[in-house]
Amino acid sequence: MDKECESIEKCGFFKKYKETKALACRGFVRRYCKGPQQNECKRKKYSQEHGTPPSNDMMPNGQMIVA
């Protein structure tokens, strides 16, 4: 089992969507927040480049969740 992302506790996406029943969001959490694709997280890259976190609705792959 991979360890959790070091940013998981302050990540707006994780906080907002960790309890969701949506299969896609659960997959992102499993792969990016708690799995092997942590270093590919676009949210993490955005935060590093801009010095501020992205929208909570930005998924780890960089796409936005549209309601």
N, C-alpha and C positions, 0 to 999 in steps of 0.2 A: 504494500500500500504506500502510495506517495504521501509525503507530508503536505499539509495545507500551505497555501500561498502566504507569504509573510504579510501581505496587505489585506487578508481576508476580514479581519475585525473592523477595518475602517472602509472597506469597499462598499460603495452605495448600491451597486448591482447585487452583491451577495446579500446585503441586509434586506433589500427590497424583495428579492426573488428567491431566497433560500427555502422558503416554505411553500412555494408555488407548486401547483399540481401539473403545470404545463411541462410536457415531456421535453421540449426544446430547452427550456431554462434549466431543468434538472440535468440535462446532458452537458450544458455549458459549465455548470457548477462542478459536475463530476470530472470533466476533462481539464478545465482551466483552473478552477479554484482549489481543487483537491487532487488533481491528477497530473499527467505527464506534459500537458501543454502550458504550464504556468509561464514559461519564458516567452510564449507566443502571445500573451495577453495584450491586446491593443489598449485596454484600459490602463494597464500599468505603464505602457509606453507613452500614452497620452499624458498621464500625470508627470512623468519624468520630463517630457518636452515642454509642458505648459506650466508646471509648478502648481497646478490645481487639478482636482479630480474631474473627470468627465461627468456628463449627465448620468443619473442612476439608471436611465433607460438605454445606455450604451452597453451592448453585450461585449463579452470578452473578444469576440471576433471583429469588433469595430462597427457592426451594424446596429441600428437603432430599433428598439421595440416600438412598434406603432400600435396604439390601442384602437 
